[in-house]
């Protein structure tokens, strides 16, 4: 199921440039349209939590997954920018609800198995994204259209959903007593701010790594794109071994180590005037941040005094806000100061997360 979400985000990454070309959009207009996806995800969070409490995470995964899989090809077929923006808003909402439901399901599996598994789940997400990116690249090289790629990936998602019978059914811990909406407590806010920083970093690497290496380090575009590739591959590698490392060293220690590695990566990117050092730096940022989000998600399901159906949407919702506003904030800072300065602010926030690592301890 985590592979399924990785497929969805990878198809979306292909759809963005296709849409820009199709509708002859400038960067400013496209940027405003892209806000619809993140806004839909943030607004859906509390409703996803209430749905999980009433129907269970498995039912939400099935219902939302069906809509998610069927919607992907429609994004490529939208007849106008207005229709595309509306579909993107719905897509973002479905993706946000799926993220919440999978985190709730994963946290139950962790509890019943008695061992950490969330990093491995998120590694599947990363591998699904990378695998479909490669498959789509091959399909495009063989002359398959963007719509054809989306239809193929949609079929894979619907095929994966046939295995939903193996997910855990609705359990008592998903049906808390009390009000449907609860204000987040202090622990939830701390975890949410850590998630905000992690998602901001991921958004910064996705949107700005290639631009930084191209224009600040003078690399050719084909080589500059290796910055994000290094980030994504190292993030997936970190998650593959994250659960074993957290079991051996402890969750808080792994988060501190990750923050330190990520900050050192930003140091390479910002202070060493070399394209190769920049690629290596973005790789270290991916290696360091790879396990932060899984650790935070796992801890969100264990927040004292709050049920997972309340705490997880609050934490992930703050993370989505980071992914939504982070790249925009970095762009504004880069416009007034420099892109290196803006990335430095990201490093400072990761340094602050180092001191909040105690919040993820079991």
N, C-alpha and C positions, 0 to 999 in steps of 0.2 A: 504493500500500500504506500509506503514511503517512496518507493521507486516510481509509483504512479504520479505523485506530486512533483517529483523531479522531471518527469516527462512533460508535465503541464507547463512548468516554468521554462523549460528548454524550448518548447514550441512557441511560447510567448516571445522569447528572445529573438526568434527568427521572424516573427510576425511584425515586430516594431519597424525594422528597416523596410520591409515589404510595404507596410502601410504608409510610411513616409514617401516612398517612391510612387505608390499607387495614387495618393491624393495630392501629390506635389506640395507637401507641408514644409514650412520652415521650422527651424529648431525650437523657436519660442512656442509656436502653436502646438507642435508635437509634445513639448514638455508639459504644457497645460493639460493636454488630453491624457497624458500618462498619469496625472494626479488622480484620475478617476479610479484607476485600479486599486491604488493604495487606500483611497478614501472608502471604497466599497469594503475592503478588508477590515479596516478599523471599525466601521459602523456595524459590521456583521458580528463582531466579537461577542458582545453581551447576549445577542439572540442565539448564537451558537451554544453558549454555555447553558442557557435555559432549555434549549432543545435537547442537549445531552442529558440534563437532569431529568427531563420528562421521558425521553425515548431511548436513551443509551447511546454511547459513542458508535457502536456498530451500525445502528439504524441511520444515524446521521452520516456516517461514512458512505453507506450504500446510496442514500438519497442524494447527497451532495455530489458524490463521485459520478453518478449518472448524469447529473446536470453539467458537471465540469467536463466530462468527456464529450458530451454532445455539443457543448458550446464552443469548444476549441476551433472546429472548422468554420463556424459562423464568423469568428473574428476575422478570418482571412477573406470571407465573402461579403463583409459589410459594404453596402452600396454607397455610403456617404460618411464623412467624418463624424456627423452627429450620431448616426447609427453605431459606428465603431465605438464612440465614447460611451454610449449607453451599454453596449455589450461588454465593454471593458470594465465598467462599474460593476455589472453583474458577475463577471469573471473574477474580479478582485474579491467580491463578497463570498463567492463559492470557495475560492482558494483559502480565504481566511477561516471559513467554517471548517473546511477539510483539515487545515493545520491544527485547529483546536481539537477536533475530534480524534485525530491521529495521536496527538500528544496525550489526551485522556486515555485512549486505548493503550498506548505504549507504557504509560505510568502504571496501569493495572497489571500489565504483563510483567513489569519490573517487580511490583510488589509480590505477585504470586510466585514468581521464579526465585525471588530472594537474591537477585544479583542485578548489577547495573547493565542496562542494554540500550539506553537512549542514544548514546553516541553511535552505536552500530546501526540503529534505525536511521539516524541522520546521514550516516555514511551511504546507506542505500539511496537516500534522496540525492546525494551528490553524484553517486555513480549512475543513477537513472538519468540525471541531467546531462552528464558528460557523454553517456552512451548514446542518447538520442541526438545530441548535438553532432556527434560523429556520423550517426546513421543518416540524419537529415542532410548533412554536407554531401555524403555519397549519393543520396537520392537526387539532390539538386544537380550534382555533376552529371548524372545520367539523364538529365532532362526532365525530371519530375517537377511539377509546378509547386509553388508554396502551398496552394490549397491541397494538392495531392499529399504533400508531407503531413499537413495537419490532419487529413483524413486517415492516413496510416497510423499516426500517433494516437488519434482518437480511438481507433480500433484496438490498439494495444491496451489503452486505459480500460476500455470496456471489457476486454478479455481478462485483465487483472481483477476486475470487480467480481468476476465469477468465483473467485476464491474467498469472498467475504464470509462464507459460511464457517471458515476456520477462526474468525475473530471471536473475541469473548462477547457473550450476550450482555444485556443490561444487568448491572450488578448493584447491590444496595449502596455502595460508596458513590455511585453516580447519581443518586437520588436523595440529595440532602434535604433536611427539614429546615423550615425558616423561609425568609423572604426570597423572592426570585433574584432581586438585585441587591448586592451588598457592596458597600464602599471598601476599597482595598485598605488593608492594614499596613503597618510600617514595613514588615518583612516583604509583603507583596510589592510595595513601591520600590524598595531597594533592588529586588530581583528584576522588576520592570525596567529600572534605570540601567542595570547591567545589560539587559536584553536590548534596550534602546541603543546603547553604545555598540554592541556586537552587530546589530542590524545596520546601524549607521556605517560601520566599517565595511560590511559586505556591500552596501550600496555604493560607498565611495570607491571601492576596488572595481566594482562592476562598471561604473559610469566614468571614472576619472583616471584609472591606471593607464589605459592606452593613451589618453590625451596627455597625461603628464610625461610619459616616456617619449611621445612624439614631439611635443613642443618645448618641454623643459630640458630634455636630454638629447634632442636631435636625432632620434632613432627613426629609421624607415617605418612606415605604418605596419608592414607585415611583421617586423621584429618587435615593434611596440606592443602589438597584441599579445605577445608572449607574457607580458606582465600579468594580465588577468588569467591566462592559462596556468601560469605558475601558482597564482593564488588559489584557483579552483582545484587543481590537482593536489596541492599540499593540504588544502582543507579536507578533501576526501581521504587522503592518507592519514591525517591526524585522527579523523573520526573512526577509521577502521581499527585503530589500536587504543582508542580513548577509554573504552570501558575497562579493559584490563589495566591500563595505567591508573585510572581513578580508583580501582579496587586495591591496587598495590600502594599507591601514594596517598590516597584520600582525595575527595572531590575538591575541597578548598585548595589543596596544594597544587592540583592539576590546573585549576583556574588561575592561580597566581603565576604558575610557570607559563601558561598560555599568554597571559597579559604581558609578562616580561619579554617573551619571544616576539610577540606582535609589536611591542614598542621598539625593540631593537631592529625589527624589520623596517619600521617607519624611519628609524634613524639612518639606516642604509639608504633608503629612498631619498630622504630629504638632504642629507649632509654629504653624500658621496656623489660627485658629479660624473657618474658613469651609467650608461644604459644597462650594462650587465649587472652592476650593483643594484640598480633599480628593479630589475627582474627578480634577482635573488631576494631583495627586500620585500617585494610583494608576495613572494613565495613564503617567506617567514611570517608575514602578516596572516596568510591563510593557515599556515601550520599552527600559529598561536591561537587564533580565534576559532579554529575548527571545533573545539570541544566546549567552548564557553556557552553557546546557545543550548546544546543538549543538557549540560549540567544545570543551567538555569531552568529549563523546562521541567526537568526531573524534580528539582527542588520546589518549583511552583506547585506541583501536585501534592507536596508534603507540608505546605505552610500551616503552622499551628493556628487553630481558631477559624480556619476558612476551608470550605470544601473545594475540591479540585475544579468543579464546574464554575466556581466563582473566581478562584485565584488564577487559574491558567489563562482564561480570556483576558484578565487584567494585565498579566505579565506579557503575554504575546501581543496584546493590543498596543502597549507602550513600545514594544519592539517594532511593530509595523509602522508606528509613527516615526521612529528613527530611520527606517528604510525609506519612508515617504519623504520626509523633510531633510534628511541628511545630505543627499546629493545636491539638493537645491541650496542648502545652507553653505556647503562647500563651494558651490559655484559663485554665490554672492561674495563670500570671503575672498575667493581667488580673484574676483573682479576688482575688489578694493585693495587687496594686498598682493598676494601671490598664491598659486596653487600649493606650493610647498608649505606656506604658512597655514593654509586651510587643512592640509593633511596633518600638520603638526598639532592642531587642535584635536583631531581625532586621536592622535597618540596620547595627548594629555588625558582625554576621557578614559582611554584604556588603562592608563596609569592609575586613575582614580578607582577603576573597577578592581585593580589589584588589591586595594585595601578593603573592598567589599566582599572579597572571596569567601569570607566566613559564612555568608548567607546561603551558600550552596551546600554546606556540610550537612550530612545526613543526621 
